[in-house]
Amino acid sequence: MLKRVLHLRIAVVCHDLLMVWLAWMAGFFIRYSIWPDSPPLVFWSAEIMMVMVLQGLVSFRFNMYRGLWRFASMPDLINLVKSATIGTLVIALFFVLLNRLEGIPRSVLLLYPVILLILWGGPRITYRLWKDKYFNLNNSTIPRAIVIGAGHLADAFIRNASSTRSCHVLSIIDDSEALKGAHLRGVKIQSGLEDLSLTVSELQADLVVIAKQRPSSALIRQVVDQLAETACTIRIAPDPDDQDHHLLNVNQLQPLTVEDLLGREKIELDWSGVAAYIKNKSVLVTGGGGSIGSELCRQLARFGVSQLSIVDHSEFNLYLVDKALSEMDLLVHSHLCDVTNNSHLYHIFKQTQPDVVFHAAAYKHVPLLESHACEGYLNNVIGTKNVADCCADFAVDKMVLISTDKAVNPCSVMGATKRLAEKYCQLKNQQSQTDFFTVRFGNVLGSAGSVVPLFEQQIAAGGPLTVTHEKMERYFMTIEEACQLILQSLVLENDNDVLVLDMGQPVKIKSLAERMIALSGKAGEIKISITGLRSGEKLYEELHYDMESLIPTETQKIRAVKHSNQQPEQLNQQILQAAKMARRFEQDQLKKMLGQMVPEFKGNELRVIQSNPQTTEQKQS
C-alpha cells in the first residue's frame, strides 16, 4: 500500500512538472505567434530546467502533493493558485538577478501562471468528476441528507460532506425569509419546516441533520414529530464551542436525547454564596447511593467540604458512590445504615457531627408502596423523623428534606408519607434551633425507576411501550439541575420552610413515548400500549396546594411556598401510634391513620385533577 501511494505521488510530481514545461512553452508560443520576426522556440535549455526546479520547490512548499486528486476541493484549488502565483514571482526574481530577464518577454510571465493553473486544475477536476461517476456516489451508496438550518454549522457540515463524500446533502431547510431561495455550497435553501415529512418522502432522505447553534426544544420536537412515522435518522450537530467547524463530519453528529426534547435550559447560578457557606463544613447525605443522593455527593465534593458522610441501606449503591469519590482529595465516610434504625443513625451523627444534612433516603415507587404501605411508612416517615430528631439533638445548622410533587393532594401511600414527612419537618422547625426546610420537585430524568429508563429498556426489547393513560402528564428535570438548585437553596434568605423548583411545563407521557420511539429509528416497528391507571396514580401532578401561594426568591428557578406552617403538637404522638400499626402490618388501619394526619389523602380512591396547561401555568405564576 505504501509503495502504491509513493508511486502515485511520483506520478503527480511528474505530471505537474510536465505541465510547468507546457505552460512555459505555451507562453512563448502565444507571445511569438503575434511577433512577426519571432525567434525559434527552444524546447529545452538550462533556463527551462531552472523554471521547473524553482516551480517544483514552490509547489512542494505549498503541500500540493499531500492531497488526493480523488478528493480535490476548494482548499486544493487555492493551493494551486498560490503555488502558480508565488512560483511566477520566484522565477521572475531569479532571472532578474541572473540576467535582468534577458530573452524572457514580460508577457510570458503574465501568461504563464494562468496557463499553468488551467493545466494543473483541469486534470484534477476531471479525475474527481470521473471517479464520482464511476463510483456512482450520488445514489443510495451514501446517506441522503436534509439539513435544518443555514448557518456556520450547516456550511461546515456540507463542506466536509462534499469533500469526503460521506453523505449527499439534498436540501437545506431554513424558514428565514432573508435566506429563502439562496444557495449554500450549491445546495438550495428552502422554507417549509412544517412539511418536513413530505420533503423527506419526496427526496427519499435517510438522514436529517439539525445544524443550528443551540436549537430550541420546540424546533427539536417539531422535527421529531414530523418524522415520527418515518424511518429517517435524526442527528444534531455538536455545540460549536466544543468542535472545530472544519472537522464537522457525519461521525461527529450526535443522536438526540430526551434532554434535547424537554429543552431544559442550562442554568447559570452564582456559586460563590454556596461555596462560602458549605466550605469546611461536615455534610451528611442520607440515601447517598441513590440517583439524587449520589449526584448531591458528587457536587458537594467539588465545594471543599471538610468531610462527607454518606448513609445508604444498599450495599451495592454505597460501594458505587464511595468508589466514585475515592479518587477525590476528600474525607469520605460511608455508612451502611437503614434510616429506620434510630440507634445506628444516632451513632453516625455522634461520630460525624454534621453541620448540614440532606435527607434523600425514601421509597418512591407509587404502585409498589400501595401494597407495601407499612414498609413505605416506616422508611419515608419514621426514617425522616429519626433523621430530623438527630439533627435537632446534635444542633445541626440546616436539614434539607428532598420531597416530591406527589406530596401535593396525595392519592397514594407514597405521596401521603412524603407529605407527612414534610409536616414533621415543619413541626421540628417550630421546636428546635435547626433550620428545617423542604425542597419539592417532580420527576428527574434517568433516576432509578423513572419512566425514561423504562421506555429505553422497552425499546431495546422491541416494545411495546406501556403508558397508563393517554392524558397523563408529568414534570421533568435533569438530576444535575435538581441537585444544583437544592444546593442553591441553602443560601436563600427566606423564612418559608417549603421551596419549589421551577419544573417548566408538564410533558404528556404518551408524547414522550412517541418521540423516544422516533429517536430510536424504529418508528412503525414499536407500538404503544395503554394499560390503564395503576393504584395511587394521578393524571396530573401539582407542585403546591391551592391554599399555598408561590413567591419568588433571589434565585429565578426556586420559589418559596407561602402558607400557614403551624403543625399540631400531637402530630408526633400520631406518627408514633401509626408506626406501631406499621410494625404489626396493620395496613388498612395504617391508611386510615394516614388519612387523619394528612386529611387531603384519599387512600385508594382515585383522584383525577381536572386541569389544563393554562391552569398549571397560572398556578406557578
N, C-alpha and C positions, 0 to 999 in steps of 0.2 A: 504493500500500500504506500509506504514511504517513497519507494522508488518511482511509483506511478505519479505521485504528486510532484516529485522532483523533475521528472520528465516533462510534466505539464508546465511547470514553472519555466524550464529552459525553452520550451516551445513558445511560450508567451513572450519571453525576453527576445528571442529570435524574431518573432513576428513584429514586435514593436520597433526593434532596430531596423528591420526591413522597411517599416512604414516611415521611419525617420529618413532613410535614404530616398524613398519615393517622394516624400514631401519636399525634401531639399531639391531633388531633381525637377519636380513639378513646378516649384517656384521659379527656377531658372528657365524652364521651358516656357512658362507663361510670360515671363518677363522678356525673353529673347524673341518670342513669337511676334511681338509688336515693335521690335527693333530691327530696322531694315538691314543694317550691316552687322548682324549679331555674330559673335564668335561661336565656334562649335561647342556642343555640350561635352563636358568632361564627366564621364560616369564613375570614375574613381580617382581619388587623389588623397594626399596627406591631409588636405583641408577637409574633405568629406569624412575621412576617418575621425578627425578631431571633433567634427559636429556630432557624429554618432556616439563617441565616447562621452562627450560633455552632456548630451541629452540623456544618455543611459544612466549616468551618475545622478542627474537631477530626478529622473523617473524613479530610481531606486530610493532616493531621499524621500519622495512623496508616497512611498509604500504602494506603488502601482502593481506590484507583483505578489501582494499578500491576498488581495481579493480574488474571488472566483468569478469567471465570466458568467457562470450559471446563475449567479445572483447579482449581476450588475445592477446598480441602483444610482440614485441621485448623488450620494456621497462619492461613489466611484467616478461619476462624471465630473464632479468638482475637482477631484484629484487630477483627472486628465487635463482640465483647463489650467490648473495651477502648474502642472508639470510642463505643458507646452509653452505657457507664457514665461515662466521663470527660465526654462531651457533656452528660449529665444534670447532673453536678456543676457544670460551667461555666455551664450555663443557670440552675441554681438560684442560684449565686453572683451572677450578673449581676443577676437580678431581686431578690435580697435587697438588693443595693447600690442598685438603682434605686428600688424601691417596697416593699421588705420583703415581697415575694411577694403583693402585694395582687391579689386576683382569681385567684390560682393555687392551687388546693387541693393540700395535701401529698400526697394520694393519687394525683393526676395525675403527680407527679414519681416516684412508685413504679411506676405502671403504664407510663409512657412508655418506659423502656429495654427492658422485657420485650416490649412490643408491637413496638417498633422492631426488636429483634433477630429476631423472627419474620418481620416484613415484609421485612427485608434478607436474611436467610438463606434463607427459603423459595424465592424465585425462583432464587437461585444454585444451590442443591442440585438443584432441579427441572430447571434448564437442563443441569447436568452429567449427571444421570441420563438425560435425553433424548438428549444428544449421544453418551453411551456406547452407548445402544441403537441410535442412528441409524448410528453407525459400526461397530456390531457388533464391538466391541473384545474381547469375551470369547472369540472363536473363533480361527481359525488366522491372522488377520491380524497377530498379535503372538506372540512366543515364549511357549510354555507351560513354566513353570519349576518345578523342585523344589529347595528349599533344604535343604542339610545344615547343621544347627546352628541353635540358637535363642537366640543371644546378641545383643550390641550390633551386630555386623556384619550379622546377619540382619535385625534391626529397621531399621537404616539402609537396607539394600537394598530391603526390602519397602515401606518408606515412600516411597522415591524411585520405585520401580516403580509404586506405586499412584497417585502424583500425576502422573507423566509418561506413564503407560500404555505404558512401554517393554517391559514383559512382564507376563504374568499368572501370579502365583505360585499354584500349585495346592495345594501341600502343603509342610510342614516336617517333616524327619525328624531326630530327636534322641533318642538312647537313654537320656537321663537320666530316671530314674524320677520325679523331682520335677516334670518338665515334661509327663509323659505325659497326654494328653487336654486340655491347656491350649490357649489360642489366642493368637497373636501377630498383631496388626493384622488380626484377623478370619480368620486362616488357622490351621487346626487343626494342632497338633503331634502327630506320631505316632512310634512307635518302629518298629524293623524295618529297620535298615540292611542286614541280610543278605538282605532281599527287595527291594532297590532296583530290580533289573532288572524284577521283576514289577510294582512300583509304576509305573515309567516306562512299561511296556507298557499297563497299565490306564488310566493318565491321559493316555496319548499325549503325554508330555512331550518337548519339543525341547531343553531346557537343564537341566543340573544344576549348581547353584552351591554350592561348598563355602565356607560363610560362617562358618568358625571361626577364631579367632585362633591362629596358628601350629599348623595341623593336623599331626598326626603323619604320618610316611611310611606307617605301617601303615594309617591311615584312607584316605589318598590311594590306596594300592594297592588297598584293598578296593573303593573306588568305581570305580576304573578297571577292575578285574577284573569287577565286576558289570556294567559297561556295555560290555565288550569286544565283544560281539556285537550291539550296538545302534548306531543312527545318532545317538544323543543326544550333544550337545556338552557337554563338561565345562569349567567355568571355576572360578577360585578368586578369592575376594575379596582385594584387596591388603592388605598389612600396615597395620593401623590406625595405626601410628606415622608412616606416610608419607601418610596420607589424612585428609581431613575427613569424618567419618561422615555429615554432612548432604549430601555430594556424591557418595555411593556410588551409581553407576548402572551400567547394563549395559555402557556403553562403558569403564568403569574396571575391569571384570573382566579377569583375566589368564589366558591359557592355561597349562595345567600344563607343566612342563618335566621333563626327565629327572632333574635335580637334586631336584625335588619327590618323584619316585618313589623315588629312592635314599635320600632323607632324611638326607643328611649334615648333622649338627648344626653350627651356626655355632660355630667355635672362638674361645675368648677366651684370648688369650695375653698374657703380660707382656712387652711390647716394650722395656721400659726397659733390660734387660740387652743385648738385641740392638743397640739404638740406641747404647748406650755403647761396645760393642765395635767396631761397624762404622764409626762416625762418623770422618771424616777419614782413612779408610784407602783405599788403592788396591785396587780389586777387579777381577778378570778373570773373564769368563764365556765358556767355550767352548760352541759350539752356541747362542750367544746369540740367533740368529734363529729357533730352533725354538719349539715350544709351551712347554716347561718353561723353556728359557733366556730367552725374551723376557719371560715373566712374572717370572722372577727379576730381570731387569734393571729392570723397572718398579717392583718392590717395593724393590730396593736404592736406586733413585733417590730414594726418599722418606726414606732414613735419613741423608742428608748425607755420603755417601762423597766423598772428595777427588777421585777420578776413577774412571770406569767404563770398562773396556776390553772390547769385545765382539768375539769371534772367531767367524766362521762361513764356511763354504765356499760358501754360497748367496748370490749377489749380490743377488737379489730380497729374500730374508728379511732380509739385513743392511740393505738400504735401508729396509725397513718399520720395523724396530725403531729404527734411527737417526732416522728421521723422527718416530716417536712420542715419542722422548726429546729431540728438538731444542728443544722449547719449554720444557724444564725448565732451571733455573739450575744446570747440572751439566756438568762437563768430561767429555765422552764421546769415546772413541777407538774407531772401528770399523775392524776389520781383516779383509780378505778373505783368508782363510788356511785351508788344509786341515791338520788337526792331524797328519796323517801326514808333513807336510813339516817335519822337525825343525829345519832351519836357519832357516826362516822363523819358526817358533814361538820359537826361541831369541832371534831378533832382536826379536820383540814383547815377550818378557819383559825383555830388556835395556832396551827403551825405556820400558816402563810400570812396572817394578819393583813388581809386585803384592804386597800383604800377604795377600790371601785369593783363592783360585781355586776356582771352581765348574766342574767338568768335566761338561757336559751333552751334549757332542757324541757322537753314536752313531748307527749304523744300527740300526733296531729292528723292521723288518718280517720276521716269522718265516719265512713260506714263501719270500719272495724271497731271503733270505740262504741258504736251503738250496741254491739253485742258484748263489749268488754267495758262496760261503764265503770265497774269497780276499779279496775286497773287504771283506767283513764283518770278517775277522780283522785286516786292516791298519788299518781305521778304529777298530774297537772295542778292540783290544788294543794295537797299535803306537801308535795315537793316544793312548791312555791312558798308555802307557809314556813317550811323548815329553813329555806334559804333566807327569807325575809327576817325570820326571827334571829338567825345567826348574824345577819347584817346589823340588826338593832343591838344585839348583845355585844358585838365587837366594835361598835361605833364606826361602822363603815361610812365613808363620806357619801357615796351615791350607789344606789342599786337601780339597774335598768331591767325592767321586765319586757321581754320580747313577746308581744301579743299578736293578734290576728283580726282581720275583718270579720271572721266568723264569730267573734265575741259580741258583735252588734246584733241585737234581736235574734239570739241563737235559737235554732230549732234542732240542734244536735248536741249530744253529750260533750263532744269536743269543744264546741263553741261556748256551752254553758260553763264548763270547767275553766276555760280561759277567761271568761267574764268574771267568774268568782275569784280567780287569781288576781285580776285587776282590782276588784273590790277590796281584797285583803291587803294589797299593797297600799291602797288609798287609806285603809284603816291604820296601817303601821305608820303612814306618813303623818297622821294626826297624833300619834302617840310617841314617836321617837325623834331623835336628832338627825337620824339618817334621812337623806333626801331620796325618797322612793318615787320613781315615775315610770310610766309605761309608754313604749313605742309600738304603735299599732299600724300594721300594713297588710297588704293582700299577698297573693301568691308570688313566689320568687322562681324565676326560670331555672330549670335544671336541678332544683332541690329534690332530695330523695322522696319518692312517692308522688311527685307532681305530674301534671298531665303531659308535659313536653317529653320527658324521658319515656313515658308510657307510649306515646304516639311513635316515637323513634323506634322503640322495640317492636311495635306492631307493624310498622312499615318494613322493617328489616325481615319480619316473619311473613311478609306478603299480605298482611291485613287480615280482617277488616279493622278499621279504627273505630273504637267504641266511644260514642258520645251519648250521654244520658238523656239530653233533651235538646231539641233544635234551637231553643231560645236561651239556653244557659249562657251567662256571661261571667267573666272573672277579671279581676285586676291583676296585672303582672308588672314586675320589675326585676332587674337582674340582682343576683346575690351581692355582687360587688357594690352596686349602687345602694342597696338596702343597708349594708354594713357601714358604708361611708356616712350615710345620713344618721344612722344610730350613733356613731362616734361623734358626729357634729352636734347631736342633741345634748351631749354632756356639757357644752359650754353656752347653751341658750339661757338667756335671762328671762325666765317667766315663772309664775307661781302655780302653773297648772300641772297636774300630775299625769295627764294623758296627752301624748303627742301623736299626730297622724302624719304619715309620709304621703307626699303627693304621688298618687299612683297613675295619674293621667286618665285616659278614657278606658272603660272596660272593653274587653275583647270577647266576641262571640266564640265559644269553643268550637262550634261546627265550622265557622270560617277559618279558625286556626288549623283545624284538621285538614280542610281542603287545601289550604296554602302549603302546609307541610307535605302533603302528597305531591303537589305541583313542584315543590323544590326538590323532591326526591327523584323527579323524572319518571314517575310511574303513574302518571295521570291515565285514567281509564283502566288501569290494572287493579288498583286498590279501592275498595268500597268503604263507605262509612255506615256503621250500624248504629241505629238509635235504640238504646237499651232500656230507657225509662229511668226516672229519678230514683236514686237509692235512698235508703232511710237516712234522714238527717240532712239531706241536701236541699239547697235553695236555688232558685233560678238566678237570683241576683244577690250579690253581696253588698253590704254597706260599710262605710268607714266610720260612721258616727250615728248616734241616736237622734231622733227628731228633736228631743228636748235639749240636745247639745248643739252648740254653735262653734264653728271653726274660726279662730282668729290668727292672723299672720304672725310669724316670728321674724327675727332678723335673717334667718335662712329661708330662701324663697320656697324650697320644696318641703319644708316642715311647717305644720300648723298645730297650734295648741287647741285642745278641746276645752271650751269654757262650759262649766257645769257645776252643779252642787255636788261636791265630792265627799260630803259628810256621810260616813258609814256608821251603822248602829253598833254599839259596844257588844251586843250579844252575837255579832257575826262570828266571833272567834269560837264561842261555845257551839254554835250551829255547825261550824265546819268540823269541829272535833266529834260532834254527835254523828254527822254524816260519815266521818271516817270509820267509826265503829261499824256502821252498816256496810261500808265497802269491804272491810276486813272479814265480815261474816257473809260476804257475797249476796247481800240482800239488794239485788239490783233494782227491783221495782220500787222498794221503799227509798232507795237512794235517789232515784229520779224524781220522786215526789218531793224529797227534801231539797233537791237542786231547784225545783220549781218554787219553793218557799224562799230560798236565798237569792235566786235570780228570777224575779216574778215574770220577766219577759220570756223566759224559757218555756217553750210549748211542748216539750217532751218529744214524742214520736209523731206528733201532729204536724203534717207538712205545712209550712208557712211560705207561700209564694209571694214575694214582694212585687207588687204591681208598680213598675217604674218604667221610665224610658230614658234614652241618653240625655235629654234636656233636664229631666228631673235630677239625674245623677250629677250632672254638671252644676246645676243650681245648688245642690246640697254641698258641693265642695267649695263654692264661692262664698 
